[in-house]
Amino acid sequence: MNRFLKISILSIILLVTTAFVIYPVKDKIRILLMGDSTTIGGKYILEKSISSLLMAEKGMPEVEVINVGRGGDTAYEFIQSGRYKEVTKDLEDIDYIFFRYGINDYNPGKAHRKNRPFKKFFKSEVEDAIKMVKKDFKNSKIIMMNIISWRGEEKDGLTNRIIEEVAKEQNLDFFDIYTPYEKMEEKLGENSLRVRFIPLSDLPKRYHQVLKPFTKFVQWKKTDMVRLETKEFDAVFNNIPDWYKDRHPNNAGYRLIAEETVDYLIQLIKK
């Protein structure tokens, strides 16, 4: 066999190998999402989109996404309430863990904030939670995420700097979701990635029947709430106080978070 033919065969083998054996050989990849309402609020979209988009990649094994977020949760409460031990600690074969807290942690109305002010205790609370996760998930890749824009640049910046600092000190990966979320809202328009969530009673009565398909009694609010995922009624209600008050992602926001998470994960899995 001449030298040219040998080189040609080796080149073909290399091309085939790189085209089809991109990802590690594994039957299933399991991904765990930990966080607050901005995690659990997009449960279906985050779980379904992340798994589907990843499995669309050539050579990717089955992907399972587990979302243990809870509305109002903080890093401190997740551990101290016993919920971590109840719903997370015993999960097996977790490959990647996304840890995203900080929005509610800043809230001075939280019971533990009375004796544990944010600026003094948030960092140590995150550190304690991370240390516990690292101890129980020794073989998992832990990724710390910052928060999406919520209370303004100054307060969000403080929260996110602490999160990034802990990630660096704990030698963990850091995933910046704040920046792409903020840039996309600048591109699509203010509040374009936010849900409209407001009491029906705050809106003109003549619209109540029109809003019926978007209205549901919410137990924790103890009233009928209107929930809209689009700008459909912005032209009508933009002057209503609190129309834009809710900062949670709408479906478009969760789609963006899922997309960014997938792009981030693909690079990790390829390593």
C-alpha positions as CSV (number, residue, x, y, z in Angstrom):
1,M,0.0,0.0,0.0
2,N,1.6,3.3,-1.1
3,R,2.0,6.2,1.3
4,F,-0.6,8.3,-0.4
5,L,-3.3,5.6,0.0
6,K,-2.4,5.2,3.7
7,I,-2.7,8.9,4.3
8,S,-6.1,8.9,2.5
9,I,-7.5,6.0,4.6
10,L,-6.3,7.6,7.9
11,S,-7.9,10.9,6.9
12,I,-11.2,9.2,6.2
13,I,-11.1,7.4,9.5
14,L,-10.3,10.7,11.3
15,L,-13.2,12.4,9.6
16,V,-15.7,9.6,10.4
17,T,-14.5,9.5,14.0
18,T,-14.8,13.2,14.6
19,A,-18.2,13.3,12.9
20,F,-19.9,10.6,14.9
21,V,-18.0,10.1,18.2
22,I,-18.4,13.6,19.5
23,Y,-19.8,12.9,22.9
24,P,-18.8,10.5,25.7
25,V,-20.2,7.0,25.5
26,K,-23.0,6.9,28.1
27,D,-26.5,5.5,28.2
28,K,-28.1,8.6,29.7
29,I,-27.1,12.0,30.9
30,R,-29.0,13.3,33.9
31,I,-29.2,17.0,34.6
32,L,-30.4,18.5,37.9
33,L,-31.9,22.1,38.1
34,M,-31.9,23.7,41.5
35,G,-33.4,27.1,42.2
36,D,-36.4,29.3,42.9
37,S,-39.6,30.2,41.0
38,T,-37.5,31.2,38.0
39,T,-36.5,27.6,37.8
40,I,-39.6,25.7,38.7
41,G,-41.8,28.2,36.9
42,G,-40.4,27.0,33.6
43,K,-40.5,23.3,34.6
44,Y,-42.0,21.9,31.4
45,I,-40.1,24.2,29.0
46,L,-36.8,23.8,30.7
47,E,-37.0,20.0,31.1
48,K,-38.5,19.3,27.7
49,S,-36.4,21.9,25.7
50,I,-33.1,21.1,27.3
51,S,-33.4,17.3,26.9
52,S,-34.9,17.6,23.3
53,L,-32.3,20.1,22.1
54,L,-29.4,18.1,23.5
55,M,-30.6,14.8,22.1
56,A,-30.9,16.5,18.7
57,E,-27.1,16.7,18.7
58,K,-25.5,13.9,16.7
59,G,-24.1,11.1,18.9
60,M,-25.9,12.4,22.1
61,P,-27.3,9.7,24.4
62,E,-30.7,10.0,26.2
63,V,-31.0,13.1,28.4
64,E,-33.1,13.4,31.5
65,V,-33.7,16.8,33.2
66,I,-34.9,16.9,36.8
67,N,-36.2,20.3,38.1
68,V,-36.4,20.6,41.9
69,G,-36.9,24.4,42.0
70,R,-39.5,25.9,44.3
71,G,-41.1,29.3,44.3
72,G,-39.7,31.7,46.9
73,D,-36.8,29.5,47.8
74,T,-33.4,30.6,48.9
75,A,-30.1,28.8,49.2
76,Y,-30.4,29.0,53.0
77,E,-34.0,27.7,53.1
78,F,-33.4,24.9,50.7
79,I,-30.9,23.3,53.0
80,Q,-32.4,24.4,56.4
81,S,-36.0,23.4,55.6
82,G,-35.0,19.8,55.0
83,R,-36.2,20.0,51.4
84,Y,-32.7,19.3,50.1
85,K,-32.5,16.1,52.0
86,E,-36.1,15.2,51.0
87,V,-36.0,15.8,47.2
88,T,-32.4,16.1,46.2
89,K,-29.8,14.3,48.4
90,D,-30.6,10.8,47.3
91,L,-30.8,11.3,43.5
92,E,-28.4,9.0,41.7
93,D,-26.2,9.2,38.7
94,I,-26.5,13.0,38.3
95,D,-24.0,14.3,35.7
96,Y,-24.6,18.1,35.8
97,I,-26.1,20.3,38.5
98,F,-27.2,23.9,37.8
99,F,-27.4,25.8,41.1
100,R,-29.3,29.1,40.7
101,Y,-30.4,31.1,43.8
102,G,-30.2,34.7,44.8
103,I,-33.4,36.5,43.9
104,N,-35.3,35.7,47.0
105,D,-32.1,35.6,49.1
106,Y,-32.0,39.4,48.8
107,N,-35.5,39.8,50.0
108,P,-35.4,41.5,53.5
109,G,-38.9,40.2,54.2
110,K,-37.6,36.6,54.5
111,A,-37.9,35.3,58.0
112,H,-34.2,34.4,58.3
113,R,-33.1,37.8,57.1
114,K,-34.2,39.4,60.4
115,N,-31.1,38.0,62.0
116,R,-29.1,37.2,58.9
117,P,-28.8,40.4,56.7
118,F,-28.1,39.7,53.1
119,K,-24.8,41.5,52.8
120,K,-23.3,39.8,55.8
121,F,-24.7,36.2,55.4
122,F,-25.6,35.5,51.7
123,K,-22.1,34.4,50.7
124,S,-21.7,32.0,53.6
125,E,-25.2,30.6,53.0
126,V,-24.3,29.9,49.4
127,E,-21.0,28.4,50.5
128,D,-22.7,26.1,53.0
129,A,-25.2,24.9,50.4
130,I,-22.6,24.3,47.8
131,K,-20.4,22.4,50.2
132,M,-23.3,20.1,51.0
133,V,-24.0,19.5,47.3
134,K,-20.4,18.8,46.6
135,K,-20.2,16.3,49.4
136,D,-23.3,14.4,48.3
137,F,-22.6,14.6,44.5
138,K,-18.9,13.9,44.3
139,N,-19.1,12.7,40.7
140,S,-21.3,15.5,39.4
141,K,-20.3,18.7,37.6
142,I,-21.7,21.6,39.6
143,I,-22.4,24.8,37.7
144,M,-23.3,28.0,39.6
145,M,-25.6,30.4,37.7
146,N,-26.2,34.0,38.4
147,I,-29.7,35.5,38.5
148,I,-31.6,37.2,35.7
149,S,-32.2,41.0,36.0
150,W,-34.7,41.6,38.7
151,R,-34.2,44.5,41.1
152,G,-32.0,46.8,39.0
153,E,-28.3,46.9,38.1
154,E,-26.9,47.8,41.6
155,K,-28.8,45.1,43.6
156,D,-28.5,42.4,41.0
157,G,-24.9,43.3,40.5
158,L,-24.2,42.8,44.2
159,T,-26.0,39.4,44.2
160,N,-24.2,38.2,41.0
161,R,-20.8,39.3,42.2
162,I,-21.1,37.2,45.3
163,I,-22.3,34.2,43.3
164,E,-19.4,34.4,40.9
165,E,-17.0,34.9,43.8
166,V,-18.2,31.7,45.5
167,A,-17.9,29.8,42.2
168,K,-14.3,30.9,41.8
169,E,-13.3,30.2,45.4
170,Q,-15.0,26.7,45.3
171,N,-13.4,26.0,41.9
172,L,-16.8,25.5,40.2
173,D,-17.9,26.4,36.7
174,F,-19.8,29.7,36.5
175,F,-22.6,30.2,33.9
176,D,-23.7,33.8,33.2
177,I,-27.4,33.9,32.3
178,Y,-27.8,37.5,33.3
179,T,-26.0,39.0,30.3
180,P,-27.8,37.1,27.5
181,Y,-31.1,37.6,29.2
182,E,-30.5,41.3,29.5
183,K,-29.2,41.7,26.0
184,M,-32.2,39.8,24.5
185,E,-34.7,42.1,26.4
186,E,-32.8,45.1,25.0
187,K,-33.2,43.7,21.5
188,L,-36.8,42.6,21.7
189,G,-38.0,45.4,24.0
190,E,-38.5,46.1,27.7
191,N,-40.5,43.5,29.5
192,S,-40.6,41.3,26.4
193,L,-39.3,38.3,28.4
194,R,-41.6,38.9,31.4
195,V,-44.9,37.4,32.3
196,R,-47.9,39.7,32.9
197,F,-49.4,38.5,36.3
198,I,-51.9,40.8,38.0
199,P,-55.2,40.5,40.0
200,L,-58.2,40.5,37.8
201,S,-59.7,43.1,40.1
202,D,-57.0,45.6,39.2
203,L,-58.2,45.6,35.6
204,P,-61.2,47.4,34.1
205,K,-64.4,45.4,34.7
206,R,-65.5,45.6,31.1
207,Y,-62.5,43.5,30.2
208,H,-63.2,40.7,32.7
209,Q,-65.1,38.5,30.3
210,V,-62.5,39.0,27.6
211,L,-59.7,38.0,30.0
212,K,-61.5,34.9,31.2
213,P,-59.3,32.5,29.2
214,F,-56.3,34.0,31.0
215,T,-57.8,34.1,34.4
216,K,-57.4,31.5,37.2
217,F,-57.9,31.5,41.0
218,V,-54.5,31.4,42.6
219,Q,-54.5,30.0,46.1
220,W,-51.4,31.7,47.5
221,K,-52.7,35.0,46.2
222,K,-56.3,34.3,47.4
223,T,-57.8,35.9,44.3
224,D,-58.4,35.5,40.6
225,M,-55.2,36.3,38.7
226,V,-54.7,37.2,35.1
227,R,-51.6,35.5,33.5
228,L,-50.4,36.5,30.1
229,E,-47.3,35.2,28.3
230,T,-47.3,37.8,25.5
231,K,-47.7,41.5,24.9
232,E,-51.2,40.9,23.6
233,F,-52.8,43.4,26.0
234,D,-49.9,45.8,26.5
235,A,-51.5,48.4,24.2
236,V,-54.6,48.4,26.4
237,F,-53.2,48.0,29.9
238,N,-49.8,49.6,29.8
239,N,-50.9,52.5,32.0
240,I,-52.3,50.2,34.7
241,P,-50.2,50.4,37.9
242,D,-48.3,47.1,38.4
243,W,-49.0,45.8,34.8
244,Y,-45.3,45.2,34.4
245,K,-44.5,44.6,38.1
246,D,-44.0,40.8,37.9
247,R,-40.4,40.1,36.9
248,H,-40.7,36.3,36.3
249,P,-39.9,35.0,32.8
250,N,-42.7,34.3,30.4
251,N,-42.5,31.4,28.0
252,A,-40.1,33.3,25.7
253,G,-37.9,34.0,28.7
254,Y,-37.7,30.3,29.7
255,R,-37.0,29.4,26.0
256,L,-34.0,31.7,26.1
257,I,-32.8,30.2,29.4
258,A,-33.2,26.7,28.0
259,E,-31.3,27.6,24.8
260,E,-28.4,29.2,26.6
261,T,-28.2,26.2,29.0
262,V,-28.0,23.8,26.1
263,D,-25.3,25.8,24.3
264,Y,-23.4,25.9,27.6
265,L,-23.8,22.2,28.2
266,I,-22.8,21.2,24.7
267,Q,-19.4,22.7,25.2
268,L,-19.0,21.0,28.6
269,I,-20.1,17.6,27.3
270,K,-17.7,17.8,24.3
271,K,-14.7,18.2,26.7
